[in-house]
Amino acid sequence: MRRGMRVAAAVLAVAVTAGCGLLGGDDGGSEAAGAPVAVQSTFPIEEVTTEPPTEPATEPSPSKTPRTSKSPKKPKVTKPAPTEDPNNFQEADCYDHDGVEVSKAKAASALVAAAGRTYWPTSAPKLRVSSDLVRSVAWHESGWQSSIVNCDGGRGLMQVMPDTETFVNGRFEQSYDSHDYRENAVLGANYLAWLTKVFGDSYFDGRYDLSPGRCKSHTSTKCLLNLVISGYNAGRGSVDEAYAEKRLPNPQYVDTVRSLMSSCYCDRY
């Protein structure tokens, strides 16, 4: 789970009070460097409609029956079944369960739906967070357990921290409740979208491409996807500090999520 969250939470409280969710803050780059970490109230959830204030053949002989040429059979290619990653979600020494535990199928549906939303409809309408990313982060964070609560405060599918819930709701003028598994998924996906906007503007000239194919290395800082995954776990401030030294603050976490995006036991659900 995220180690830098407790420090980030204190910084967040100041950042939000200072007006990080006020009208006129249209670009993600205006947020405080210590924004909270990782961040689904009654459904259906309304689609976000406003931003935070601010790709010639010879005929056969009639005396003979023509033979039909059969094409050779193509060998079957069987995709190996995804296996449980040894670095996948491990229940912490201190955890509890609170609320309803939904099926993995329902969890998957909620995560995919959250990934399909548009969180920056005006300034970055094409910005999307892939379902593979949302599903993999959630699998690593909670094993898709909707009722699990970590001793550090992380809750549900996306292990949303209380300060992150407050930040996202304030920044995007929403009222999502992390106790609801569907809104928990939205809070996590929304936070990933915010990190994409922030890092995309800061380090990639306003480009928001999270395609894994653009960066095969799981440790490169020249990859927006890696920074976003890192930020979900370590917080924006930690990523900014490490970026100056051309490193990631949590390479193992990033590597695990990237690996799950390629092959995840969760794919069976």
Contacts in CASP RR format, 6 or more apart in sequence:
PFRMAT RR
TARGET T0000
AUTHOR 0000-0000-0000
METHOD contacts of the structure
MODEL  1
MRRGMRVAAAVLAVAVTAGCGLLGGDDGGSEAAGAPVAVQSTFPIEEVTT
EPPTEPATEPSPSKTPRTSKSPKKPKVTKPAPTEDPNNFQEADCYDHDGV
EVSKAKAASALVAAAGRTYWPTSAPKLRVSSDLVRSVAWHESGWQSSIVN
CDGGRGLMQVMPDTETFVNGRFEQSYDSHDYRENAVLGANYLAWLTKVFG
DSYFDGRYDLSPGRCKSHTSTKCLLNLVISGYNAGRGSVDEAYAEKRLPN
PQYVDTVRSLMSSCYCDRY
1 92 0 8 1.000
1 141 0 8 1.000
1 150 0 8 1.000
1 152 0 8 1.000
1 154 0 8 1.000
1 159 0 8 1.000
2 37 0 8 1.000
2 38 0 8 1.000
2 152 0 8 1.000
2 159 0 8 1.000
2 161 0 8 1.000
2 233 0 8 1.000
2 234 0 8 1.000
2 235 0 8 1.000
3 234 0 8 1.000
4 37 0 8 1.000
4 234 0 8 1.000
4 235 0 8 1.000
4 238 0 8 1.000
5 36 0 8 1.000
5 37 0 8 1.000
5 38 0 8 1.000
5 152 0 8 1.000
5 161 0 8 1.000
5 163 0 8 1.000
5 235 0 8 1.000
6 152 0 8 1.000
8 34 0 8 1.000
8 35 0 8 1.000
8 36 0 8 1.000
8 37 0 8 1.000
8 163 0 8 1.000
8 235 0 8 1.000
8 236 0 8 1.000
8 237 0 8 1.000
8 238 0 8 1.000
9 36 0 8 1.000
9 37 0 8 1.000
9 161 0 8 1.000
9 162 0 8 1.000
9 163 0 8 1.000
11 32 0 8 1.000
11 33 0 8 1.000
11 34 0 8 1.000
11 35 0 8 1.000
12 32 0 8 1.000
12 34 0 8 1.000
12 35 0 8 1.000
12 36 0 8 1.000
12 163 0 8 1.000
12 164 0 8 1.000
12 166 0 8 1.000
12 167 0 8 1.000
13 163 0 8 1.000
14 32 0 8 1.000
15 31 0 8 1.000
15 32 0 8 1.000
15 34 0 8 1.000
15 35 0 8 1.000
15 167 0 8 1.000
16 166 0 8 1.000
16 167 0 8 1.000
16 170 0 8 1.000
16 171 0 8 1.000
18 32 0 8 1.000
20 30 0 8 1.000
20 31 0 8 1.000
20 32 0 8 1.000
20 35 0 8 1.000
20 167 0 8 1.000
20 171 0 8 1.000
21 52 0 8 1.000
21 53 0 8 1.000
21 54 0 8 1.000
21 170 0 8 1.000
21 171 0 8 1.000
21 173 0 8 1.000
22 53 0 8 1.000
22 54 0 8 1.000
23 53 0 8 1.000
23 54 0 8 1.000
24 53 0 8 1.000
24 54 0 8 1.000
25 52 0 8 1.000
25 53 0 8 1.000
25 54 0 8 1.000
26 51 0 8 1.000
26 52 0 8 1.000
26 54 0 8 1.000
26 122 0 8 1.000
26 123 0 8 1.000
27 54 0 8 1.000
27 123 0 8 1.000
27 197 0 8 1.000
27 201 0 8 1.000
28 194 0 8 1.000
28 197 0 8 1.000
28 198 0 8 1.000
28 201 0 8 1.000
29 197 0 8 1.000
29 198 0 8 1.000
29 201 0 8 1.000
29 202 0 8 1.000
30 54 0 8 1.000
31 171 0 8 1.000
31 194 0 8 1.000
31 198 0 8 1.000
31 236 0 8 1.000
33 236 0 8 1.000
33 237 0 8 1.000
33 240 0 8 1.000
34 235 0 8 1.000
34 236 0 8 1.000
34 237 0 8 1.000
35 167 0 8 1.000
35 194 0 8 1.000
35 235 0 8 1.000
35 236 0 8 1.000
35 237 0 8 1.000
36 161 0 8 1.000
36 163 0 8 1.000
36 164 0 8 1.000
36 166 0 8 1.000
36 167 0 8 1.000
36 235 0 8 1.000
37 161 0 8 1.000
37 164 0 8 1.000
37 231 0 8 1.000
37 232 0 8 1.000
37 233 0 8 1.000
37 234 0 8 1.000
37 235 0 8 1.000
38 141 0 8 1.000
38 154 0 8 1.000
38 158 0 8 1.000
38 159 0 8 1.000
38 160 0 8 1.000
38 161 0 8 1.000
38 164 0 8 1.000
38 188 0 8 1.000
38 191 0 8 1.000
38 231 0 8 1.000
38 232 0 8 1.000
38 233 0 8 1.000
38 235 0 8 1.000
39 158 0 8 1.000
39 160 0 8 1.000
39 161 0 8 1.000
39 164 0 8 1.000
39 165 0 8 1.000
39 167 0 8 1.000
39 168 0 8 1.000
39 187 0 8 1.000
39 188 0 8 1.000
39 190 0 8 1.000
39 191 0 8 1.000
39 232 0 8 1.000
40 110 0 8 1.000
40 114 0 8 1.000
40 157 0 8 1.000
40 158 0 8 1.000
40 160 0 8 1.000
40 176 0 8 1.000
40 178 0 8 1.000
40 180 0 8 1.000
40 181 0 8 1.000
40 182 0 8 1.000
40 183 0 8 1.000
40 184 0 8 1.000
40 185 0 8 1.000
40 186 0 8 1.000
40 187 0 8 1.000
40 188 0 8 1.000
40 189 0 8 1.000
41 175 0 8 1.000
41 176 0 8 1.000
41 177 0 8 1.000
41 179 0 8 1.000
41 180 0 8 1.000
41 183 0 8 1.000
43 180 0 8 1.000
43 182 0 8 1.000
43 183 0 8 1.000
45 176 0 8 1.000
45 182 0 8 1.000
45 183 0 8 1.000
45 186 0 8 1.000
47 117 0 8 1.000
47 118 0 8 1.000
48 117 0 8 1.000
48 118 0 8 1.000
48 119 0 8 1.000
48 121 0 8 1.000
48 172 0 8 1.000
48 174 0 8 1.000
49 121 0 8 1.000
50 121 0 8 1.000
50 122 0 8 1.000
50 173 0 8 1.000
51 120 0 8 1.000
51 121 0 8 1.000
51 122 0 8 1.000
51 123 0 8 1.000
51 172 0 8 1.000
52 170 0 8 1.000
52 171 0 8 1.000
52 172 0 8 1.000
52 173 0 8 1.000
53 173 0 8 1.000
60 66 0 8 1.000
80 263 0 8 1.000
81 268 0 8 1.000
82 263 0 8 1.000
82 264 0 8 1.000
82 265 0 8 1.000
82 266 0 8 1.000
82 267 0 8 1.000
82 268 0 8 1.000
83 263 0 8 1.000
83 265 0 8 1.000
84 265 0 8 1.000
85 256 0 8 1.000
85 259 0 8 1.000
85 260 0 8 1.000
85 264 0 8 1.000
85 265 0 8 1.000
87 140 0 8 1.000
87 252 0 8 1.000
87 256 0 8 1.000
87 259 0 8 1.000
88 139 0 8 1.000
88 140 0 8 1.000
88 143 0 8 1.000
88 256 0 8 1.000
88 260 0 8 1.000
88 265 0 8 1.000
89 139 0 8 1.000
89 140 0 8 1.000
89 141 0 8 1.000
89 142 0 8 1.000
89 143 0 8 1.000
91 148 0 8 1.000
92 150 0 8 1.000
92 151 0 8 1.000
92 152 0 8 1.000
93 151 0 8 1.000
94 150 0 8 1.000
94 151 0 8 1.000
95 148 0 8 1.000
95 149 0 8 1.000
95 150 0 8 1.000
95 151 0 8 1.000
96 148 0 8 1.000
96 149 0 8 1.000
96 151 0 8 1.000
97 145 0 8 1.000
97 147 0 8 1.000
97 148 0 8 1.000
97 149 0 8 1.000
98 147 0 8 1.000
98 149 0 8 1.000
98 155 0 8 1.000
98 179 0 8 1.000
99 146 0 8 1.000
99 147 0 8 1.000
99 179 0 8 1.000
100 146 0 8 1.000
100 147 0 8 1.000
100 181 0 8 1.000
101 145 0 8 1.000
101 146 0 8 1.000
101 147 0 8 1.000
102 110 0 8 1.000
102 146 0 8 1.000
102 181 0 8 1.000
104 144 0 8 1.000
104 266 0 8 1.000
104 269 0 8 1.000
105 269 0 8 1.000
106 146 0 8 1.000
106 181 0 8 1.000
107 138 0 8 1.000
107 144 0 8 1.000
107 146 0 8 1.000
107 157 0 8 1.000
107 181 0 8 1.000
107 185 0 8 1.000
107 269 0 8 1.000
108 135 0 8 1.000
108 144 0 8 1.000
108 266 0 8 1.000
108 269 0 8 1.000
110 157 0 8 1.000
110 181 0 8 1.000
110 182 0 8 1.000
110 184 0 8 1.000
110 185 0 8 1.000
111 131 0 8 1.000
111 134 0 8 1.000
111 135 0 8 1.000
111 138 0 8 1.000
111 144 0 8 1.000
111 157 0 8 1.000
111 185 0 8 1.000
111 189 0 8 1.000
112 131 0 8 1.000
112 134 0 8 1.000
112 135 0 8 1.000
113 182 0 8 1.000
113 185 0 8 1.000
114 134 0 8 1.000
114 182 0 8 1.000
114 185 0 8 1.000
114 186 0 8 1.000
114 188 0 8 1.000
114 189 0 8 1.000
114 190 0 8 1.000
115 128 0 8 1.000
115 129 0 8 1.000
115 130 0 8 1.000
115 131 0 8 1.000
115 133 0 8 1.000
115 134 0 8 1.000
115 135 0 8 1.000
115 189 0 8 1.000
116 128 0 8 1.000
116 129 0 8 1.000
116 131 0 8 1.000
116 189 0 8 1.000
117 186 0 8 1.000
117 189 0 8 1.000
117 190 0 8 1.000
118 125 0 8 1.000
118 127 0 8 1.000
118 128 0 8 1.000
119 127 0 8 1.000
119 129 0 8 1.000
119 172 0 8 1.000
119 189 0 8 1.000
119 190 0 8 1.000
119 193 0 8 1.000
119 194 0 8 1.000
120 127 0 8 1.000
120 193 0 8 1.000
120 197 0 8 1.000
123 197 0 8 1.000
124 197 0 8 1.000
124 208 0 8 1.000
126 208 0 8 1.000
127 193 0 8 1.000
127 196 0 8 1.000
127 197 0 8 1.000
127 208 0 8 1.000
128 210 0 8 1.000
129 189 0 8 1.000
129 192 0 8 1.000
129 193 0 8 1.000
129 196 0 8 1.000
129 210 0 8 1.000
130 210 0 8 1.000
132 261 0 8 1.000
133 192 0 8 1.000
133 210 0 8 1.000
133 225 0 8 1.000
133 228 0 8 1.000
133 229 0 8 1.000
133 257 0 8 1.000
133 261 0 8 1.000
134 158 0 8 1.000
134 185 0 8 1.000
134 188 0 8 1.000
134 189 0 8 1.000
134 192 0 8 1.000
135 264 0 8 1.000
135 266 0 8 1.000
136 257 0 8 1.000
136 260 0 8 1.000
136 261 0 8 1.000
136 264 0 8 1.000
136 266 0 8 1.000
137 158 0 8 1.000
137 188 0 8 1.000
137 192 0 8 1.000
137 229 0 8 1.000
137 232 0 8 1.000
137 257 0 8 1.000
138 144 0 8 1.000
138 157 0 8 1.000
138 158 0 8 1.000
138 185 0 8 1.000
139 260 0 8 1.000
139 264 0 8 1.000
139 265 0 8 1.000
139 266 0 8 1.000
140 253 0 8 1.000
140 256 0 8 1.000
140 257 0 8 1.000
140 260 0 8 1.000
141 157 0 8 1.000
141 158 0 8 1.000
141 159 0 8 1.000
142 148 0 8 1.000
142 156 0 8 1.000
142 157 0 8 1.000
142 158 0 8 1.000
142 159 0 8 1.000
143 266 0 8 1.000
144 157 0 8 1.000
144 266 0 8 1.000
144 269 0 8 1.000
145 156 0 8 1.000
145 157 0 8 1.000
146 156 0 8 1.000
146 157 0 8 1.000
146 181 0 8 1.000
146 184 0 8 1.000
147 156 0 8 1.000
148 155 0 8 1.000
148 156 0 8 1.000
148 159 0 8 1.000
149 155 0 8 1.000
149 156 0 8 1.000
150 159 0 8 1.000
152 161 0 8 1.000
153 161 0 8 1.000
153 162 0 8 1.000
154 160 0 8 1.000
154 161 0 8 1.000
154 162 0 8 1.000
155 161 0 8 1.000
155 162 0 8 1.000
155 178 0 8 1.000
155 179 0 8 1.000
155 184 0 8 1.000
156 178 0 8 1.000
156 181 0 8 1.000
156 184 0 8 1.000
157 181 0 8 1.000
157 184 0 8 1.000
157 185 0 8 1.000
158 184 0 8 1.000
158 185 0 8 1.000
158 187 0 8 1.000
158 188 0 8 1.000
158 189 0 8 1.000
158 191 0 8 1.000
160 178 0 8 1.000
160 184 0 8 1.000
160 187 0 8 1.000
160 188 0 8 1.000
160 191 0 8 1.000
162 178 0 8 1.000
164 187 0 8 1.000
164 188 0 8 1.000
164 191 0 8 1.000
165 176 0 8 1.000
165 177 0 8 1.000
165 178 0 8 1.000
165 187 0 8 1.000
167 191 0 8 1.000
168 174 0 8 1.000
168 176 0 8 1.000
168 187 0 8 1.000
168 188 0 8 1.000
168 190 0 8 1.000
168 191 0 8 1.000
168 194 0 8 1.000
169 175 0 8 1.000
169 176 0 8 1.000
171 194 0 8 1.000
172 190 0 8 1.000
174 190 0 8 1.000
176 183 0 8 1.000
176 184 0 8 1.000
176 186 0 8 1.000
176 187 0 8 1.000
176 190 0 8 1.000
177 183 0 8 1.000
178 184 0 8 1.000
178 187 0 8 1.000
188 232 0 8 1.000
191 232 0 8 1.000
192 228 0 8 1.000
192 232 0 8 1.000
195 227 0 8 1.000
195 228 0 8 1.000
195 231 0 8 1.000
195 232 0 8 1.000
195 236 0 8 1.000
196 208 0 8 1.000
196 210 0 8 1.000
196 224 0 8 1.000
196 228 0 8 1.000
197 208 0 8 1.000
198 236 0 8 1.000
199 224 0 8 1.000
199 227 0 8 1.000
199 228 0 8 1.000
199 236 0 8 1.000
199 239 0 8 1.000
200 206 0 8 1.000
200 207 0 8 1.000
200 208 0 8 1.000
200 224 0 8 1.000
202 240 0 8 1.000
203 224 0 8 1.000
203 227 0 8 1.000
203 243 0 8 1.000
204 224 0 8 1.000
207 224 0 8 1.000
208 224 0 8 1.000
209 224 0 8 1.000
210 224 0 8 1.000
210 225 0 8 1.000
210 228 0 8 1.000
211 225 0 8 1.000
212 225 0 8 1.000
212 258 0 8 1.000
212 261 0 8 1.000
212 262 0 8 1.000
214 223 0 8 1.000
214 224 0 8 1.000
214 225 0 8 1.000
215 222 0 8 1.000
215 223 0 8 1.000
215 224 0 8 1.000
215 225 0 8 1.000
215 226 0 8 1.000
217 223 0 8 1.000
217 226 0 8 1.000
218 226 0 8 1.000
218 251 0 8 1.000
218 254 0 8 1.000
218 255 0 8 1.000
218 258 0 8 1.000
218 259 0 8 1.000
219 226 0 8 1.000
219 247 0 8 1.000
219 248 0 8 1.000
219 251 0 8 1.000
219 254 0 8 1.000
219 255 0 8 1.000
220 226 0 8 1.000
221 227 0 8 1.000
221 242 0 8 1.000
221 243 0 8 1.000
221 246 0 8 1.000
221 247 0 8 1.000
221 248 0 8 1.000
225 258 0 8 1.000
226 248 0 8 1.000
226 254 0 8 1.000
226 258 0 8 1.000
227 239 0 8 1.000
227 243 0 8 1.000
227 248 0 8 1.000
229 253 0 8 1.000
229 254 0 8 1.000
229 257 0 8 1.000
229 258 0 8 1.000
230 238 0 8 1.000
230 239 0 8 1.000
230 242 0 8 1.000
230 248 0 8 1.000
230 249 0 8 1.000
230 250 0 8 1.000
230 253 0 8 1.000
230 254 0 8 1.000
231 238 0 8 1.000
231 239 0 8 1.000
233 250 0 8 1.000
233 253 0 8 1.000
233 254 0 8 1.000
234 249 0 8 1.000
234 250 0 8 1.000
234 253 0 8 1.000
238 249 0 8 1.000
238 250 0 8 1.000
239 248 0 8 1.000
239 249 0 8 1.000
241 249 0 8 1.000
242 248 0 8 1.000
242 249 0 8 1.000
248 254 0 8 1.000
260 266 0 8 1.000
END
